[in-house]
Amino acid sequence: MLARDQKIVILLAAFNGAEHITEQLESFVAQSHRNWELVVSDDGSTDETIDVVRRFGCAVPQKVSLIEGPRRGFWQNFLSLLRWAQQSDGDLFAFSDQDDIWLPEKLERAAKWLAVNGPSEVPRLYFSRTALIEEDGTPVGLSPLFRRPPSFQNALVQNMGGGNTMVMNRAAMHLLAQTPHDVNLIAHDWWTYQIVTGAGGKAFYDPVPSLKYRQHERNLIGSNRGPRQRLVRAMAFANRRMKSWNDVNLEALDRMRSQLSQPALTTLDRFALARRSALPRRIYLLHRSGIYRQNARETIGVFLGAIFGLI
């Protein structure tokens, strides 16, 4: 199927997003790839979010569906969208936040890569760099340019892809939808990166920004974008939050072991055993696991953190 013929289902998890959601919705209309439909899962908004979405649905030719979220938090809202998506006839699926601005070629670039890279039964995931804006829309620069390839070894210790940039094929969507409903997760995008690469899928990082990412205090954790986020990560090591994040991620991955490839299981088990081992075996197993971050200094930081039991 040609990229332009693929139907892309946009999955937007909303909660009290009336302040910026109009800009987000208008950026869908401006897409060069016109074959899309939108599903908004509202998680109990008390502002004008629902009214804005309904008016938008009446004003555009594309199909717009509004469903009621589970009211159990951000991840559960996205998980409910994934389960809804299993019944759709979409070819590709795009996560969306409620307060960004997509650049016009976002969906087109993703569809072109997903159309040519591997058989359809293999989970495939696209994500990209972002242009950063303040809450009022003022440009502040670009997110870091990553140069090392996406992989499960990277995903174990770093969330390389922002969920608001992610587009995936049906195989990846079905894989994600198998996540147990009661599992705890740090971030839906980090989990998406981990499970797709862990299952032997292909991930692609586009160095060309696909959207304007709105920076505010609510979206700092789990992000890889800018000096404030680097400070958050440094503080996470210092107060052992990184260790607790790894606890949560490893428990979730263990519950999905049946979906993981043998190379990923080997990496996962070595990483998990390293965390439980004494020095110097801890460092040896960590090295054998093959884990890395995109920045060499941050990779060294992971190993230093391991020495002090902080991962």
C-alpha positions as CSV (number, residue, x, y, z in Angstrom):
1,M,0.0,0.0,0.0
2,L,1.3,3.4,-0.9
3,A,2.0,5.8,2.0
4,R,-0.6,8.3,0.8
5,D,-3.3,5.6,0.9
6,Q,-2.8,4.6,4.5
7,K,-5.5,5.6,6.9
8,I,-3.9,7.1,10.1
9,V,-6.0,7.0,13.3
10,I,-4.9,9.8,15.7
11,L,-5.3,8.8,19.3
12,L,-5.7,11.8,21.6
13,A,-5.9,11.5,25.3
14,A,-7.6,14.6,26.7
15,F,-8.1,16.0,30.2
16,N,-8.9,19.7,30.8
17,G,-7.1,20.7,27.7
18,A,-9.3,23.6,26.5
19,E,-6.6,26.2,26.8
20,H,-4.5,24.8,23.9
21,I,-6.4,22.0,22.3
22,T,-7.8,24.2,19.5
23,E,-4.2,24.8,18.2
24,Q,-3.6,21.0,18.4
25,L,-6.7,20.2,16.4
26,E,-6.1,22.9,13.8
27,S,-2.7,21.4,13.2
28,F,-4.4,18.1,12.2
29,V,-6.3,20.0,9.5
30,A,-3.1,21.4,8.1
31,Q,-1.5,18.0,7.6
32,S,-0.3,17.2,4.0
33,H,-1.5,13.6,4.6
34,R,-5.2,14.0,4.5
35,N,-6.3,10.4,5.1
36,W,-6.8,10.5,8.9
37,E,-9.4,10.2,11.5
38,L,-9.4,11.3,15.1
39,V,-10.4,9.6,18.3
40,V,-10.4,11.7,21.5
41,S,-10.7,9.9,24.8
42,D,-11.7,12.5,27.4
43,D,-10.9,11.5,31.0
44,G,-13.4,13.6,32.8
45,S,-12.7,17.1,31.7
46,T,-14.5,19.9,33.7
47,D,-13.5,22.7,31.3
48,E,-14.6,23.3,27.6
49,T,-12.5,20.5,26.1
50,I,-15.5,18.3,25.1
51,D,-17.3,21.2,23.5
52,V,-14.2,22.2,21.5
53,V,-13.8,18.7,20.2
54,R,-17.5,18.4,19.2
55,R,-17.4,21.7,17.3
56,F,-14.2,20.6,15.6
57,G,-15.9,17.3,14.6
58,C,-18.7,19.2,13.0
59,A,-16.4,21.5,11.0
60,V,-14.1,18.9,9.3
61,P,-14.7,16.2,6.7
62,Q,-12.6,13.6,8.6
63,K,-14.3,11.3,11.1
64,V,-14.0,12.5,14.7
65,S,-15.0,10.2,17.6
66,L,-15.3,11.3,21.2
67,I,-15.2,8.5,23.8
68,E,-15.3,8.5,27.6
69,G,-12.0,7.7,29.3
70,P,-11.6,5.3,32.2
71,R,-10.8,8.2,34.7
72,R,-7.8,6.2,36.0
73,G,-5.0,8.4,34.9
74,F,-3.0,9.3,31.8
75,W,-1.6,5.8,31.0
76,Q,-5.0,4.1,31.4
77,N,-6.5,6.7,29.1
78,F,-4.0,5.9,26.4
79,L,-4.5,2.1,27.0
80,S,-8.3,2.5,26.5
81,L,-7.6,4.3,23.2
82,L,-5.4,1.4,22.1
83,R,-8.1,-1.1,22.9
84,W,-10.6,1.0,21.0
85,A,-8.2,1.1,18.0
86,Q,-8.2,-2.6,17.7
87,Q,-11.7,-2.4,16.3
88,S,-10.9,0.3,13.8
89,D,-9.9,-0.1,10.2
90,G,-6.9,2.2,10.4
91,D,-3.5,1.2,8.9
92,L,-1.4,3.4,11.2
93,F,-1.9,4.9,14.6
94,A,-0.5,8.2,16.0
95,F,-0.4,9.3,19.6
96,S,-1.2,12.9,20.3
97,D,-1.0,15.2,23.2
98,Q,-3.6,17.9,23.6
99,D,-1.4,21.0,23.7
100,D,1.2,20.7,20.9
101,I,1.2,22.0,17.3
102,W,2.0,19.4,14.6
103,L,4.1,20.5,11.7
104,P,2.3,20.0,8.3
105,E,4.4,17.0,7.1
106,K,4.4,15.1,10.3
107,L,2.0,12.3,9.3
108,E,3.3,12.2,5.7
109,R,6.9,11.6,6.8
110,A,5.9,8.9,9.3
111,A,3.6,7.1,6.7
112,K,6.4,7.1,4.1
113,W,8.9,5.4,6.5
114,L,6.3,2.9,7.8
115,A,5.3,2.0,4.3
116,V,8.7,0.8,3.2
117,N,10.5,-0.6,6.2
118,G,9.7,-4.3,6.7
119,P,6.7,-6.6,6.5
120,S,3.4,-5.5,8.0
121,E,3.4,-8.2,10.6
122,V,6.6,-6.8,12.3
123,P,5.9,-4.0,14.8
124,R,7.2,-0.7,13.5
125,L,7.5,2.6,15.3
126,Y,8.3,6.1,14.1
127,F,9.2,9.0,16.3
128,S,11.1,12.3,15.8
129,R,12.9,15.3,17.1
130,T,10.8,18.2,18.2
131,A,10.9,22.0,18.1
132,L,10.5,23.4,21.6
133,I,8.1,26.2,22.5
134,E,7.2,27.8,25.8
135,E,3.7,27.6,27.1
136,D,2.8,30.8,25.3
137,G,4.2,29.5,22.0
138,T,7.5,31.3,22.1
139,P,10.2,29.2,20.3
140,V,13.1,28.1,22.5
141,G,15.1,25.8,20.3
142,L,15.2,22.1,19.4
143,S,15.3,18.9,21.3
144,P,18.7,17.1,21.4
145,L,19.8,15.4,18.1
146,F,20.2,11.7,18.8
147,R,22.8,9.9,16.8
148,R,22.9,6.3,18.1
149,P,20.3,3.9,16.7
150,P,17.1,3.1,18.6
151,S,17.2,-0.4,20.3
152,F,16.0,-2.3,23.3
153,Q,19.4,-1.8,24.9
154,N,18.8,1.9,24.7
155,A,15.2,1.7,25.7
156,L,16.0,0.0,29.0
157,V,17.7,3.1,30.3
158,Q,16.4,5.9,28.2
159,N,13.1,7.1,26.6
160,M,14.4,8.2,23.2
161,G,11.0,8.9,21.6
162,G,8.3,11.4,22.7
163,G,4.9,9.9,22.6
164,N,3.5,13.0,20.9
165,T,5.7,12.2,17.8
166,M,5.0,8.5,17.7
167,V,3.2,6.8,14.8
168,M,3.0,3.0,14.6
169,N,1.7,0.2,12.4
170,R,-1.1,-2.2,13.3
171,A,1.3,-4.9,14.6
172,A,2.8,-2.4,17.1
173,M,-0.7,-1.2,18.1
174,H,-1.9,-4.7,18.8
175,L,1.3,-5.5,20.7
176,L,0.8,-2.5,23.0
177,A,-2.9,-3.3,23.5
178,Q,-1.9,-6.6,25.1
179,T,-0.4,-4.7,28.0
180,P,-2.1,-5.9,31.2
181,H,-4.7,-3.3,32.3
182,D,-3.3,-3.4,35.9
183,V,0.3,-2.9,35.1
184,N,2.1,0.2,36.5
185,L,4.1,2.3,34.0
186,I,6.2,5.4,34.2
187,A,5.3,6.8,30.8
188,H,3.3,5.5,27.9
189,D,5.9,6.5,25.3
190,W,8.8,5.0,27.2
191,W,6.8,1.7,27.4
192,T,6.0,1.9,23.7
193,Y,9.7,2.2,22.8
194,Q,10.6,-0.6,25.2
195,I,7.9,-3.1,24.1
196,V,8.2,-2.5,20.4
197,T,12.0,-2.9,20.3
198,G,11.9,-5.7,22.9
199,A,9.5,-7.7,20.7
200,G,11.9,-7.5,17.8
201,G,10.2,-4.6,16.1
202,K,11.8,-1.8,14.2
203,A,12.0,1.8,15.5
204,F,13.1,4.8,13.5
205,Y,14.2,8.2,14.9
206,D,13.6,11.1,12.4
207,P,16.1,13.9,13.0
208,V,13.7,16.3,11.4
209,P,11.3,17.9,13.9
210,S,7.6,16.9,13.4
211,L,5.9,19.2,15.9
212,K,6.2,22.1,18.2
213,Y,6.4,20.7,21.7
214,R,4.9,22.9,24.4
215,Q,7.1,23.0,27.5
216,H,5.4,23.2,31.0
217,E,5.9,21.7,34.4
218,R,3.4,18.9,33.8
219,N,5.4,17.2,31.1
220,L,9.0,17.3,32.4
221,I,9.3,13.7,33.7
222,G,10.2,11.2,31.1
223,S,11.1,13.8,28.5
224,N,14.5,14.1,26.8
225,R,14.2,17.7,25.7
226,G,16.4,20.5,27.0
227,P,18.4,21.6,30.0
228,R,15.5,21.4,32.5
229,Q,15.0,17.8,31.6
230,R,18.7,17.0,32.1
231,L,18.4,18.5,35.5
232,V,15.4,16.4,36.3
233,R,17.3,13.2,35.3
234,A,20.3,14.2,37.4
235,M,18.0,14.7,40.4
236,A,16.4,11.4,39.6
237,F,19.7,9.6,40.0
238,A,20.5,11.6,43.2
239,N,17.3,10.7,45.0
240,R,17.0,7.1,43.7
241,R,14.0,7.8,41.5
242,M,15.8,6.2,38.6
243,K,16.1,3.0,40.6
244,S,12.4,3.0,41.3
245,W,11.6,3.8,37.7
246,N,13.6,0.7,36.6
247,D,11.8,-1.4,39.2
248,V,8.5,-0.4,37.6
249,N,9.7,-0.9,34.0
250,L,11.3,-4.3,34.7
251,E,8.1,-5.6,36.4
252,A,6.1,-4.6,33.4
253,L,8.5,-6.2,30.9
254,D,8.6,-9.3,33.0
255,R,4.8,-9.6,32.6
256,M,5.2,-9.3,28.8
257,R,8.1,-11.9,28.6
258,S,6.1,-14.0,26.2
259,Q,6.2,-11.2,23.6
260,L,9.9,-10.5,23.9
261,S,12.5,-11.7,21.5
262,Q,15.3,-14.0,22.7
263,P,18.0,-11.3,22.3
264,A,15.8,-8.9,24.3
265,L,15.3,-11.5,27.0
266,T,19.0,-12.0,27.3
267,T,19.6,-8.2,27.6
268,L,16.7,-7.9,30.1
269,D,17.9,-10.7,32.3
270,R,21.5,-9.5,32.4
271,F,20.4,-6.0,33.3
272,A,18.0,-7.2,36.0
273,L,20.7,-9.5,37.4
274,A,23.3,-6.7,37.4
275,R,21.0,-4.6,39.6
276,R,20.9,-7.4,42.2
277,S,24.6,-8.3,42.0
278,A,27.5,-7.1,44.1
279,L,30.5,-5.3,42.7
280,P,32.4,-6.0,40.5
281,R,30.0,-8.5,38.9
282,R,27.3,-5.8,38.8
283,I,29.4,-3.7,36.3
284,Y,30.4,-6.8,34.3
285,L,26.8,-7.8,33.8
286,L,25.7,-4.3,33.0
287,H,28.4,-4.1,30.3
288,R,27.4,-7.5,29.0
289,S,23.8,-6.3,28.8
290,G,24.8,-3.8,26.1
291,I,22.8,-0.9,27.6
292,Y,23.6,2.6,26.5
293,R,22.2,6.1,26.4
294,Q,22.4,8.4,23.4
295,N,25.1,10.6,25.1
296,A,28.4,8.9,26.0
297,R,28.7,10.9,29.2
298,E,25.2,9.8,30.3
299,T,26.1,6.2,29.6
300,I,29.1,6.6,31.8
301,G,26.7,8.2,34.4
302,V,24.6,5.0,34.3
303,F,27.6,2.9,35.1
304,L,28.7,5.3,37.9
305,G,25.1,5.2,39.2
306,A,25.3,1.4,39.2
307,I,28.4,1.5,41.4
308,F,26.4,3.3,44.1
309,G,23.3,1.2,43.6
310,L,21.3,4.0,42.0
311,I,19.9,2.1,39.0
